[in-house]
Amino acid sequence: MSKDDLSWKTSITDVKPNKILLRGYPVDELLGKISFSQAVYLVLKGELPGKDVGKLIDAILVSSVDHGAGPPSVLTARTVASTGAELNSAVAAGVLAISRFHGGAIEEAMILFQDIARRMEEKKNSEADAAREVLRELKAEKKRASGFGHRVHTSDPRTARLFQLAEDLGLAGIHVKICRAVEQVLAEETGRSLPANVDGAIAALLCDLDIPSEIGNAFFIISRVAGLVAQVHEEKTRMRPMRKIHPQDIEYDGPEERKLS
């Protein structure tokens, strides 16, 4: 095998003695000047975002950092942690539990919104007409619209805040309008209120930020890793090993509700 057969290229990071370039920027020069959210955007998209985009990405990451001890990823991580596994193994187990029906709705919702946007462009339809057409096709195929409804919340408080922030920053575009149209059509077609959950909201915002749908779920994973670390650490420091972990019989004993000063 020749040297040429082993040669390959990457456009992400260039590492040389005493120098690290991330998408062309010296990492040491980025430190203290950009936020972690801006760095996430940079490494994924290849260009530095403005502060407003960074602020919206930051809100997206905060929105999904943790959602209690009941989700499958947390139960999996805690179960593995209870066996005595190291932090990395337990967190990795939790990440592996993130899939189509848990944390995977962002990518599917992005594809849905992009499909509706294409129909609007091709047929010169309104958001509602294009949404109705696509949703009826999904129903005929016995498929559900990802990103709508929630097992706990009748109105996900994170959705309203994310959309309001996007509006305030001037970053809410056609896909946010499409998301709202899907809510309306779902209510008309099903007779039930199925508002966008946080996954649906994130999907619409990522579409408006021109993030590829193939990496949409990464934003949930990046966010949730922090929560998984907290859950695993609590399991290892507070609970007995090899316990039976009930998915619902959980009592919260943390701080009472408090406001930002």
N, C-alpha and C positions, 0 to 999 in steps of 0.2 A: 504494500500500500504506500503510495507516494505522499509527500507532504501536502500536495494540492488536494488530495482526496479527503484530508482531514480539515482543510481550511473552511471556515464559515464566518459569517458576519453578523453583527448586532448593531442596532442604532440607539440602544438605550443608555448604556454606561461605558465609559472608557476609563480604565483604571491603570495608572502607571505609577512608578515610584514618586511618592509625595504629591500626587495629583489624582483627583477623582472628578470626572466630568459626567454630570447627569444631564442627558439630552443637550450636551454642549456647555452647560453651566458648571463652573467649579462649585462643588458642594459646599466647601468652606465659605464661599461668598454668599451662598443662599442662607446660611445659618443666621437666624435672628432677623432676616429680612423678608422671608416668606413664611406663611403658615404651613402646617402639615397638610391641610386640605389643598393648598396651592401646589404643594409637592406631589400629592397624589394625582392631581390633574396633569401636572407636568410629565410625570413618569408614564401615565397612561395615554395622554394625547400628544405629547412631544413638544408642547409650547406652554409657556407660562400664562396662566389666566390673569385677568384683572382682579382687583381686590373684591369687586362685587360678586364675580363668579366664585372666587375662593370662599366668600362669606356664605353663598348658597350651598356649595359643596360641604362646607363645615356644618351647616344646619342639617343637611341630609345625613351626614355621619353621626351627628348627635341624636337624631331622631330614632335610630335603630340600635343604639349602643346596648340596650338591655330591655327585655320585656318580661321580667319575672323568671321564676324558677320552673315554670311549667312547660315551655316550648321544648320540642324534641331535642334540639341541639344542646340545651342546658341540661336536660335529664341525662342525655348521653354522656356529656362531659363530666357531670357529677358522679355518675355511675362508675365511669372509668377511674376518676380521681379516688373514689372510695375503695378501690382495689389496691391503692398504694402507688399507682402509676405517677410518673413525673408530670410536671406542669405541661410540658410540650405535648406529651402523649394524650393527656386528657383534653387539652384545647383542640388538638388535631382531630380527636374523635368527635368533638362537638361540631367542628367545621364540616366533617364528613357527613354529618346528619342534616346539613343544609342542602335541600334538594328541591324538587319540583313543587311539592306541597308545603314546604316550610322554607321561606326565604328565597324561593326560586321564582316567585310571581313577578318580580321586577322585569326580568328578561321577557317573559311571555306578555306582560302588559305593554312593554315597549314595542314588541312586534305587532300587537293589536293596534296600538295608536298609529304606528307607521303605516300599517295596512289601510286604516281609515283615511289617513292623510293622502295616500296614493289614490284612493277612490275619489276623494274630493278633487284632486288635481285632474284625474283622467275624465271624470264625468261632470266636473264643475258643479258638484253637489255641495250642499251645506254640511256642517259637521254632523247635525242630527240625522240627515238623510243617509249619509255615508255610514254613520255608526249603526243605524237601523239595518241597513243592508248586510253589513258584516256580522252583526250580532245574530241576525236570523240565520245566516249561514252556519255560524257556530252552533246554534240550537239544533239545526237540522243534522249536524254531525255529532250531536250529543256532547258538545264541549262547552265549558264554562268560560266566562270572561274573567281572566286573572286580574287581581288588583282591586276587587270590589267586594264589599261586605267584610265582616270581621267576627270571629268567634266570641270576642269579649265586648267590643265597642259597637254601639249602634251609630256613633258618629266619631270617627277616629280624630282625637284632638290634634294630632300631629299633622294631619292633612291640611286643615284650615290654616295652621300657622305656616307651613311650608309654602302654600300657595300665596298667602298674604305677603310673605317675605319676598317671594319671586316677583310679585306685582310691585312691591315697594322698590325693588332693585332694578325694575325694568327688564326682567329676564323671563317673564311669563309669556310664552308664545302660543303658537297654534295647537301644540299638543296638550297644553293645559285646557284650552277651549274644547278640544276633542274629548278629554277626560270628563269634563263637565257634561258634555253632550251624551256620553255613554251612560253616565249616572241617570240622566233624564230618560233616555230610551229604555234603560233597564227597568226603571220604575213604571213606565208605560206598558212595557211588554210583560212584566212579571207581576205587576200589582203590588210589589214590595219595594221598600226603600233599601237600596244597596249602594250606599255612598262609597266613594273611593277610600280605600284604606291607605296606610302609609306607603305600601309597596306601589300602589297605583299612582300616588302622588309623586313618589320618587321617579317612577318610570316616565311620567309626563315631563318632569323637569329635566331628566337626563336626555330625553329626546330633544327638548328645546335647546339643550347645551351641545347637541350633536355628538353625544357619546354613543359608540357602537352598542347595539343591543347585546352582542355576544359577551360584553363585559359588564352588563348592567347589574348582575347579581354580585359582582365583586364589591360594589358599594355596600351591600348588606353584610358581606363577609368581613370586609375591612372594619366596619363599624362594630359588628357583633363580637369580634375577637376580644375587644377590651372587656365587654361584659362577661364573656366566657372565662377570661382570666380571673375576674372578681369572683365568679361563681365557683370556680375550681379552688381558688385560694380559701374561700369560706368553707367549702366542703372538707378540705384537708386540715383546716385549723379549728373547725368548730364541731364537726360531726364525727361519730365513731366510724371506724372502717367497716366495709362490707355490710352496710345497713340496707334495709329495704326502703327504697325511695318512692314514696307515694306521689303521683303526678298532680294531685289536687289538694291533698290534706296539708296545706302549707299556711303557716301563720307569719305575717310580716311583723317584725319587732324593731324596725329601724326608726329613724327620726320621723316625727310627725311632719305633716305638710308645712313647708316653709317657703318664703318668698326671697327672691334675689334682692340684695340690698342695693 
